[in-house]
Amino acid sequence: MPHLLESPRAESAPFFLADHPALDFLNTVAVMDGRLVDFFQTDEDVLRWLNRAGLTDGAEPPRFAASALLNTARSLREVIRDLVEKRKAGVRADTAAFNTFLTKVGSYPRLVWDSRKPPRIERVREPKTPAHLLALLAESAADLLANGDFDLIRKCEDAGCVLWFYDRTKSHRRRWCSMAMCGNRNKVKAFRQRQQA
C-alpha cells in the first residue's frame, strides 16, 4: 500500500480495535468517508500512537531529524502489512527487510536486584534511533507472525474496509472490525435488502 497523502479529519483518531498491537499498527491506515487516510502525518502522531498503545516507557524520546520517526514507522508498517497479508494467504514471504529492521532495534538484558526483592532480568532499550522507539512493536509483530493463529486473524468483511483484527471472541465468528462501524452499517443494509425483496 503506497503512502497516502490524505490526512484524517482533525477530530479523528486511529482505531484500537484489533486486539493486537501489530494489527492496530496496520489499522493506522483506514477508510474514512470513502477514502483512504493515513493517521501518521507527523512524528508526533507516531509518538502519540505508541504511547496510547502502551509501547513506550513514557520517558521523553530523543529528538530526531524531522520526519525520521514518521518515515521509519510508515516503512515498518508496510513491511509488516506485506508479511501479514502473505501469512494470511498462506504464501511464503521474504523476511529480509523485517529482519534487517530487527537487527537495528538494539536492546540488552540487565540484572536488577532491589533490596527486598529477588533478582530479575529486565530488557533495556535506549531510544537512540527511530527504530529503537519501534522495537517493542516490531517484536510484537514478529511474535504475531510466528505464533499467531492466522485462522483467527482477519480483515473486516465490509467491502470498503481495510482494517484487520484478531478474533478472540468465544465463538470465533467475528466478521467486522467493529459493530459500531462496519457491523451496524452492514446489518442495516441487509435489513433494507430483505425489506425490498
MODELLER restraints for C-alpha pairs under 7 A, 6 or more apart:
rsr = mdl.restraints
at = mdl.atoms
rsr.add(forms.Gaussian(group=physical.xy_distance, feature=features.Distance(at['CA:1:A'], at['CA:78:A']), mean=6.78, stdev=0.5))
rsr.add(forms.Gaussian(group=physical.xy_distance, feature=features.Distance(at['CA:4:A'], at['CA:37:A']), mean=6.38, stdev=0.5))
rsr.add(forms.Gaussian(group=physical.xy_distance, feature=features.Distance(at['CA:4:A'], at['CA:38:A']), mean=5.87, stdev=0.5))
rsr.add(forms.Gaussian(group=physical.xy_distance, feature=features.Distance(at['CA:6:A'], at['CA:36:A']), mean=6.95, stdev=0.5))
rsr.add(forms.Gaussian(group=physical.xy_distance, feature=features.Distance(at['CA:6:A'], at['CA:37:A']), mean=5.02, stdev=0.5))
rsr.add(forms.Gaussian(group=physical.xy_distance, feature=features.Distance(at['CA:6:A'], at['CA:38:A']), mean=6.42, stdev=0.5))
rsr.add(forms.Gaussian(group=physical.xy_distance, feature=features.Distance(at['CA:7:A'], at['CA:37:A']), mean=5.54, stdev=0.5))
rsr.add(forms.Gaussian(group=physical.xy_distance, feature=features.Distance(at['CA:7:A'], at['CA:38:A']), mean=5.95, stdev=0.5))
rsr.add(forms.Gaussian(group=physical.xy_distance, feature=features.Distance(at['CA:7:A'], at['CA:39:A']), mean=6.67, stdev=0.5))
rsr.add(forms.Gaussian(group=physical.xy_distance, feature=features.Distance(at['CA:7:A'], at['CA:41:A']), mean=6.97, stdev=0.5))
rsr.add(forms.Gaussian(group=physical.xy_distance, feature=features.Distance(at['CA:8:A'], at['CA:37:A']), mean=5.60, stdev=0.5))
rsr.add(forms.Gaussian(group=physical.xy_distance, feature=features.Distance(at['CA:8:A'], at['CA:38:A']), mean=6.67, stdev=0.5))
rsr.add(forms.Gaussian(group=physical.xy_distance, feature=features.Distance(at['CA:8:A'], at['CA:39:A']), mean=6.09, stdev=0.5))
rsr.add(forms.Gaussian(group=physical.xy_distance, feature=features.Distance(at['CA:14:A'], at['CA:28:A']), mean=5.45, stdev=0.5))
rsr.add(forms.Gaussian(group=physical.xy_distance, feature=features.Distance(at['CA:14:A'], at['CA:39:A']), mean=6.07, stdev=0.5))
rsr.add(forms.Gaussian(group=physical.xy_distance, feature=features.Distance(at['CA:15:A'], at['CA:24:A']), mean=6.78, stdev=0.5))
rsr.add(forms.Gaussian(group=physical.xy_distance, feature=features.Distance(at['CA:15:A'], at['CA:27:A']), mean=6.51, stdev=0.5))
rsr.add(forms.Gaussian(group=physical.xy_distance, feature=features.Distance(at['CA:15:A'], at['CA:28:A']), mean=6.93, stdev=0.5))
rsr.add(forms.Gaussian(group=physical.xy_distance, feature=features.Distance(at['CA:16:A'], at['CA:24:A']), mean=5.60, stdev=0.5))
rsr.add(forms.Gaussian(group=physical.xy_distance, feature=features.Distance(at['CA:17:A'], at['CA:24:A']), mean=6.81, stdev=0.5))
rsr.add(forms.Gaussian(group=physical.xy_distance, feature=features.Distance(at['CA:17:A'], at['CA:165:A']), mean=6.89, stdev=0.5))
rsr.add(forms.Gaussian(group=physical.xy_distance, feature=features.Distance(at['CA:17:A'], at['CA:177:A']), mean=6.85, stdev=0.5))
rsr.add(forms.Gaussian(group=physical.xy_distance, feature=features.Distance(at['CA:18:A'], at['CA:24:A']), mean=5.40, stdev=0.5))
rsr.add(forms.Gaussian(group=physical.xy_distance, feature=features.Distance(at['CA:18:A'], at['CA:164:A']), mean=6.09, stdev=0.5))
rsr.add(forms.Gaussian(group=physical.xy_distance, feature=features.Distance(at['CA:18:A'], at['CA:165:A']), mean=3.78, stdev=0.5))
rsr.add(forms.Gaussian(group=physical.xy_distance, feature=features.Distance(at['CA:18:A'], at['CA:166:A']), mean=5.63, stdev=0.5))
rsr.add(forms.Gaussian(group=physical.xy_distance, feature=features.Distance(at['CA:19:A'], at['CA:165:A']), mean=6.32, stdev=0.5))
rsr.add(forms.Gaussian(group=physical.xy_distance, feature=features.Distance(at['CA:19:A'], at['CA:166:A']), mean=5.64, stdev=0.5))
rsr.add(forms.Gaussian(group=physical.xy_distance, feature=features.Distance(at['CA:20:A'], at['CA:166:A']), mean=6.59, stdev=0.5))
rsr.add(forms.Gaussian(group=physical.xy_distance, feature=features.Distance(at['CA:21:A'], at['CA:53:A']), mean=6.75, stdev=0.5))
rsr.add(forms.Gaussian(group=physical.xy_distance, feature=features.Distance(at['CA:21:A'], at['CA:137:A']), mean=6.93, stdev=0.5))
rsr.add(forms.Gaussian(group=physical.xy_distance, feature=features.Distance(at['CA:22:A'], at['CA:137:A']), mean=6.35, stdev=0.5))
rsr.add(forms.Gaussian(group=physical.xy_distance, feature=features.Distance(at['CA:22:A'], at['CA:140:A']), mean=6.27, stdev=0.5))
rsr.add(forms.Gaussian(group=physical.xy_distance, feature=features.Distance(at['CA:22:A'], at['CA:141:A']), mean=5.05, stdev=0.5))
rsr.add(forms.Gaussian(group=physical.xy_distance, feature=features.Distance(at['CA:23:A'], at['CA:164:A']), mean=5.89, stdev=0.5))
rsr.add(forms.Gaussian(group=physical.xy_distance, feature=features.Distance(at['CA:23:A'], at['CA:165:A']), mean=6.26, stdev=0.5))
rsr.add(forms.Gaussian(group=physical.xy_distance, feature=features.Distance(at['CA:25:A'], at['CA:77:A']), mean=6.80, stdev=0.5))
rsr.add(forms.Gaussian(group=physical.xy_distance, feature=features.Distance(at['CA:26:A'], at['CA:77:A']), mean=6.07, stdev=0.5))
rsr.add(forms.Gaussian(group=physical.xy_distance, feature=features.Distance(at['CA:26:A'], at['CA:81:A']), mean=6.34, stdev=0.5))
rsr.add(forms.Gaussian(group=physical.xy_distance, feature=features.Distance(at['CA:27:A'], at['CA:163:A']), mean=5.35, stdev=0.5))
rsr.add(forms.Gaussian(group=physical.xy_distance, feature=features.Distance(at['CA:27:A'], at['CA:164:A']), mean=6.56, stdev=0.5))
rsr.add(forms.Gaussian(group=physical.xy_distance, feature=features.Distance(at['CA:28:A'], at['CA:38:A']), mean=6.06, stdev=0.5))
rsr.add(forms.Gaussian(group=physical.xy_distance, feature=features.Distance(at['CA:28:A'], at['CA:39:A']), mean=5.29, stdev=0.5))
rsr.add(forms.Gaussian(group=physical.xy_distance, feature=features.Distance(at['CA:28:A'], at['CA:40:A']), mean=6.92, stdev=0.5))
rsr.add(forms.Gaussian(group=physical.xy_distance, feature=features.Distance(at['CA:29:A'], at['CA:36:A']), mean=6.77, stdev=0.5))
rsr.add(forms.Gaussian(group=physical.xy_distance, feature=features.Distance(at['CA:29:A'], at['CA:37:A']), mean=5.63, stdev=0.5))
rsr.add(forms.Gaussian(group=physical.xy_distance, feature=features.Distance(at['CA:29:A'], at['CA:38:A']), mean=4.54, stdev=0.5))
rsr.add(forms.Gaussian(group=physical.xy_distance, feature=features.Distance(at['CA:29:A'], at['CA:39:A']), mean=6.22, stdev=0.5))
rsr.add(forms.Gaussian(group=physical.xy_distance, feature=features.Distance(at['CA:30:A'], at['CA:36:A']), mean=5.51, stdev=0.5))
rsr.add(forms.Gaussian(group=physical.xy_distance, feature=features.Distance(at['CA:30:A'], at['CA:37:A']), mean=5.54, stdev=0.5))
rsr.add(forms.Gaussian(group=physical.xy_distance, feature=features.Distance(at['CA:30:A'], at['CA:38:A']), mean=6.74, stdev=0.5))
rsr.add(forms.Gaussian(group=physical.xy_distance, feature=features.Distance(at['CA:30:A'], at['CA:162:A']), mean=6.05, stdev=0.5))
rsr.add(forms.Gaussian(group=physical.xy_distance, feature=features.Distance(at['CA:30:A'], at['CA:163:A']), mean=6.47, stdev=0.5))
rsr.add(forms.Gaussian(group=physical.xy_distance, feature=features.Distance(at['CA:31:A'], at['CA:37:A']), mean=6.10, stdev=0.5))
rsr.add(forms.Gaussian(group=physical.xy_distance, feature=features.Distance(at['CA:31:A'], at['CA:161:A']), mean=6.03, stdev=0.5))
rsr.add(forms.Gaussian(group=physical.xy_distance, feature=features.Distance(at['CA:31:A'], at['CA:162:A']), mean=6.75, stdev=0.5))
rsr.add(forms.Gaussian(group=physical.xy_distance, feature=features.Distance(at['CA:40:A'], at['CA:46:A']), mean=5.98, stdev=0.5))
rsr.add(forms.Gaussian(group=physical.xy_distance, feature=features.Distance(at['CA:40:A'], at['CA:70:A']), mean=6.81, stdev=0.5))
rsr.add(forms.Gaussian(group=physical.xy_distance, feature=features.Distance(at['CA:42:A'], at['CA:67:A']), mean=6.39, stdev=0.5))
rsr.add(forms.Gaussian(group=physical.xy_distance, feature=features.Distance(at['CA:42:A'], at['CA:70:A']), mean=5.79, stdev=0.5))
rsr.add(forms.Gaussian(group=physical.xy_distance, feature=features.Distance(at['CA:43:A'], at['CA:67:A']), mean=5.64, stdev=0.5))
rsr.add(forms.Gaussian(group=physical.xy_distance, feature=features.Distance(at['CA:43:A'], at['CA:69:A']), mean=5.38, stdev=0.5))
rsr.add(forms.Gaussian(group=physical.xy_distance, feature=features.Distance(at['CA:43:A'], at['CA:70:A']), mean=4.77, stdev=0.5))
rsr.add(forms.Gaussian(group=physical.xy_distance, feature=features.Distance(at['CA:46:A'], at['CA:70:A']), mean=6.37, stdev=0.5))
rsr.add(forms.Gaussian(group=physical.xy_distance, feature=features.Distance(at['CA:50:A'], at['CA:56:A']), mean=6.16, stdev=0.5))
rsr.add(forms.Gaussian(group=physical.xy_distance, feature=features.Distance(at['CA:51:A'], at['CA:58:A']), mean=6.92, stdev=0.5))
rsr.add(forms.Gaussian(group=physical.xy_distance, feature=features.Distance(at['CA:55:A'], at['CA:136:A']), mean=6.16, stdev=0.5))
rsr.add(forms.Gaussian(group=physical.xy_distance, feature=features.Distance(at['CA:55:A'], at['CA:137:A']), mean=6.76, stdev=0.5))
rsr.add(forms.Gaussian(group=physical.xy_distance, feature=features.Distance(at['CA:61:A'], at['CA:127:A']), mean=6.67, stdev=0.5))
rsr.add(forms.Gaussian(group=physical.xy_distance, feature=features.Distance(at['CA:62:A'], at['CA:127:A']), mean=6.96, stdev=0.5))
rsr.add(forms.Gaussian(group=physical.xy_distance, feature=features.Distance(at['CA:62:A'], at['CA:128:A']), mean=6.80, stdev=0.5))
rsr.add(forms.Gaussian(group=physical.xy_distance, feature=features.Distance(at['CA:68:A'], at['CA:130:A']), mean=6.67, stdev=0.5))
rsr.add(forms.Gaussian(group=physical.xy_distance, feature=features.Distance(at['CA:69:A'], at['CA:130:A']), mean=4.91, stdev=0.5))
rsr.add(forms.Gaussian(group=physical.xy_distance, feature=features.Distance(at['CA:72:A'], at['CA:130:A']), mean=6.51, stdev=0.5))
rsr.add(forms.Gaussian(group=physical.xy_distance, feature=features.Distance(at['CA:72:A'], at['CA:131:A']), mean=6.87, stdev=0.5))
rsr.add(forms.Gaussian(group=physical.xy_distance, feature=features.Distance(at['CA:79:A'], at['CA:98:A']), mean=6.46, stdev=0.5))
rsr.add(forms.Gaussian(group=physical.xy_distance, feature=features.Distance(at['CA:83:A'], at['CA:93:A']), mean=6.20, stdev=0.5))
rsr.add(forms.Gaussian(group=physical.xy_distance, feature=features.Distance(at['CA:84:A'], at['CA:145:A']), mean=6.79, stdev=0.5))
rsr.add(forms.Gaussian(group=physical.xy_distance, feature=features.Distance(at['CA:86:A'], at['CA:92:A']), mean=6.54, stdev=0.5))
rsr.add(forms.Gaussian(group=physical.xy_distance, feature=features.Distance(at['CA:86:A'], at['CA:93:A']), mean=6.16, stdev=0.5))
rsr.add(forms.Gaussian(group=physical.xy_distance, feature=features.Distance(at['CA:88:A'], at['CA:150:A']), mean=5.89, stdev=0.5))
rsr.add(forms.Gaussian(group=physical.xy_distance, feature=features.Distance(at['CA:102:A'], at['CA:138:A']), mean=6.95, stdev=0.5))
rsr.add(forms.Gaussian(group=physical.xy_distance, feature=features.Distance(at['CA:104:A'], at['CA:131:A']), mean=6.35, stdev=0.5))
rsr.add(forms.Gaussian(group=physical.xy_distance, feature=features.Distance(at['CA:105:A'], at['CA:131:A']), mean=5.45, stdev=0.5))
rsr.add(forms.Gaussian(group=physical.xy_distance, feature=features.Distance(at['CA:105:A'], at['CA:132:A']), mean=4.58, stdev=0.5))
rsr.add(forms.Gaussian(group=physical.xy_distance, feature=features.Distance(at['CA:105:A'], at['CA:135:A']), mean=5.27, stdev=0.5))
rsr.add(forms.Gaussian(group=physical.xy_distance, feature=features.Distance(at['CA:106:A'], at['CA:125:A']), mean=6.82, stdev=0.5))
rsr.add(forms.Gaussian(group=physical.xy_distance, feature=features.Distance(at['CA:106:A'], at['CA:132:A']), mean=6.54, stdev=0.5))
rsr.add(forms.Gaussian(group=physical.xy_distance, feature=features.Distance(at['CA:107:A'], at['CA:123:A']), mean=6.61, stdev=0.5))
rsr.add(forms.Gaussian(group=physical.xy_distance, feature=features.Distance(at['CA:107:A'], at['CA:124:A']), mean=5.53, stdev=0.5))
rsr.add(forms.Gaussian(group=physical.xy_distance, feature=features.Distance(at['CA:107:A'], at['CA:125:A']), mean=4.78, stdev=0.5))
rsr.add(forms.Gaussian(group=physical.xy_distance, feature=features.Distance(at['CA:108:A'], at['CA:123:A']), mean=5.66, stdev=0.5))
rsr.add(forms.Gaussian(group=physical.xy_distance, feature=features.Distance(at['CA:108:A'], at['CA:124:A']), mean=5.41, stdev=0.5))
rsr.add(forms.Gaussian(group=physical.xy_distance, feature=features.Distance(at['CA:109:A'], at['CA:121:A']), mean=6.29, stdev=0.5))
rsr.add(forms.Gaussian(group=physical.xy_distance, feature=features.Distance(at['CA:109:A'], at['CA:122:A']), mean=5.68, stdev=0.5))
rsr.add(forms.Gaussian(group=physical.xy_distance, feature=features.Distance(at['CA:109:A'], at['CA:123:A']), mean=4.50, stdev=0.5))
rsr.add(forms.Gaussian(group=physical.xy_distance, feature=features.Distance(at['CA:109:A'], at['CA:124:A']), mean=6.00, stdev=0.5))
rsr.add(forms.Gaussian(group=physical.xy_distance, feature=features.Distance(at['CA:110:A'], at['CA:121:A']), mean=5.54, stdev=0.5))
rsr.add(forms.Gaussian(group=physical.xy_distance, feature=features.Distance(at['CA:110:A'], at['CA:122:A']), mean=5.44, stdev=0.5))
rsr.add(forms.Gaussian(group=physical.xy_distance, feature=features.Distance(at['CA:110:A'], at['CA:123:A']), mean=6.16, stdev=0.5))
rsr.add(forms.Gaussian(group=physical.xy_distance, feature=features.Distance(at['CA:110:A'], at['CA:124:A']), mean=6.63, stdev=0.5))
rsr.add(forms.Gaussian(group=physical.xy_distance, feature=features.Distance(at['CA:111:A'], at['CA:119:A']), mean=6.73, stdev=0.5))
rsr.add(forms.Gaussian(group=physical.xy_distance, feature=features.Distance(at['CA:111:A'], at['CA:120:A']), mean=5.80, stdev=0.5))
rsr.add(forms.Gaussian(group=physical.xy_distance, feature=features.Distance(at['CA:111:A'], at['CA:121:A']), mean=4.59, stdev=0.5))
rsr.add(forms.Gaussian(group=physical.xy_distance, feature=features.Distance(at['CA:111:A'], at['CA:122:A']), mean=6.50, stdev=0.5))
rsr.add(forms.Gaussian(group=physical.xy_distance, feature=features.Distance(at['CA:112:A'], at['CA:119:A']), mean=5.60, stdev=0.5))
rsr.add(forms.Gaussian(group=physical.xy_distance, feature=features.Distance(at['CA:112:A'], at['CA:120:A']), mean=5.38, stdev=0.5))
rsr.add(forms.Gaussian(group=physical.xy_distance, feature=features.Distance(at['CA:112:A'], at['CA:121:A']), mean=5.98, stdev=0.5))
rsr.add(forms.Gaussian(group=physical.xy_distance, feature=features.Distance(at['CA:112:A'], at['CA:122:A']), mean=6.97, stdev=0.5))
rsr.add(forms.Gaussian(group=physical.xy_distance, feature=features.Distance(at['CA:113:A'], at['CA:119:A']), mean=4.27, stdev=0.5))
rsr.add(forms.Gaussian(group=physical.xy_distance, feature=features.Distance(at['CA:113:A'], at['CA:120:A']), mean=6.44, stdev=0.5))
rsr.add(forms.Gaussian(group=physical.xy_distance, feature=features.Distance(at['CA:126:A'], at['CA:132:A']), mean=6.84, stdev=0.5))
rsr.add(forms.Gaussian(group=physical.xy_distance, feature=features.Distance(at['CA:127:A'], at['CA:133:A']), mean=5.38, stdev=0.5))
rsr.add(forms.Gaussian(group=physical.xy_distance, feature=features.Distance(at['CA:152:A'], at['CA:166:A']), mean=5.68, stdev=0.5))
rsr.add(forms.Gaussian(group=physical.xy_distance, feature=features.Distance(at['CA:152:A'], at['CA:167:A']), mean=5.03, stdev=0.5))
rsr.add(forms.Gaussian(group=physical.xy_distance, feature=features.Distance(at['CA:153:A'], at['CA:165:A']), mean=5.82, stdev=0.5))
rsr.add(forms.Gaussian(group=physical.xy_distance, feature=features.Distance(at['CA:153:A'], at['CA:166:A']), mean=4.43, stdev=0.5))
rsr.add(forms.Gaussian(group=physical.xy_distance, feature=features.Distance(at['CA:153:A'], at['CA:167:A']), mean=6.14, stdev=0.5))
rsr.add(forms.Gaussian(group=physical.xy_distance, feature=features.Distance(at['CA:154:A'], at['CA:164:A']), mean=5.63, stdev=0.5))
rsr.add(forms.Gaussian(group=physical.xy_distance, feature=features.Distance(at['CA:154:A'], at['CA:165:A']), mean=5.52, stdev=0.5))
rsr.add(forms.Gaussian(group=physical.xy_distance, feature=features.Distance(at['CA:154:A'], at['CA:166:A']), mean=6.34, stdev=0.5))
rsr.add(forms.Gaussian(group=physical.xy_distance, feature=features.Distance(at['CA:155:A'], at['CA:162:A']), mean=6.62, stdev=0.5))
rsr.add(forms.Gaussian(group=physical.xy_distance, feature=features.Distance(at['CA:155:A'], at['CA:163:A']), mean=5.73, stdev=0.5))
rsr.add(forms.Gaussian(group=physical.xy_distance, feature=features.Distance(at['CA:155:A'], at['CA:164:A']), mean=4.32, stdev=0.5))
rsr.add(forms.Gaussian(group=physical.xy_distance, feature=features.Distance(at['CA:155:A'], at['CA:165:A']), mean=6.32, stdev=0.5))
rsr.add(forms.Gaussian(group=physical.xy_distance, feature=features.Distance(at['CA:156:A'], at['CA:162:A']), mean=6.65, stdev=0.5))
rsr.add(forms.Gaussian(group=physical.xy_distance, feature=features.Distance(at['CA:156:A'], at['CA:163:A']), mean=5.75, stdev=0.5))
rsr.add(forms.Gaussian(group=physical.xy_distance, feature=features.Distance(at['CA:156:A'], at['CA:164:A']), mean=6.11, stdev=0.5))
rsr.add(forms.Gaussian(group=physical.xy_distance, feature=features.Distance(at['CA:156:A'], at['CA:175:A']), mean=6.01, stdev=0.5))
rsr.add(forms.Gaussian(group=physical.xy_distance, feature=features.Distance(at['CA:156:A'], at['CA:176:A']), mean=4.62, stdev=0.5))
rsr.add(forms.Gaussian(group=physical.xy_distance, feature=features.Distance(at['CA:156:A'], at['CA:177:A']), mean=4.98, stdev=0.5))
rsr.add(forms.Gaussian(group=physical.xy_distance, feature=features.Distance(at['CA:157:A'], at['CA:175:A']), mean=5.74, stdev=0.5))
rsr.add(forms.Gaussian(group=physical.xy_distance, feature=features.Distance(at['CA:157:A'], at['CA:176:A']), mean=5.78, stdev=0.5))
rsr.add(forms.Gaussian(group=physical.xy_distance, feature=features.Distance(at['CA:158:A'], at['CA:176:A']), mean=6.87, stdev=0.5))
rsr.add(forms.Gaussian(group=physical.xy_distance, feature=features.Distance(at['CA:158:A'], at['CA:182:A']), mean=6.19, stdev=0.5))
rsr.add(forms.Gaussian(group=physical.xy_distance, feature=features.Distance(at['CA:163:A'], at['CA:177:A']), mean=6.17, stdev=0.5))
rsr.add(forms.Gaussian(group=physical.xy_distance, feature=features.Distance(at['CA:164:A'], at['CA:177:A']), mean=6.66, stdev=0.5))
rsr.add(forms.Gaussian(group=physical.xy_distance, feature=features.Distance(at['CA:165:A'], at['CA:177:A']), mean=6.26, stdev=0.5))
rsr.add(forms.Gaussian(group=physical.xy_distance, feature=features.Distance(at['CA:167:A'], at['CA:174:A']), mean=5.93, stdev=0.5))
rsr.add(forms.Gaussian(group=physical.xy_distance, feature=features.Distance(at['CA:176:A'], at['CA:182:A']), mean=5.95, stdev=0.5))
rsr.add(forms.Gaussian(group=physical.xy_distance, feature=features.Distance(at['CA:176:A'], at['CA:183:A']), mean=5.41, stdev=0.5))
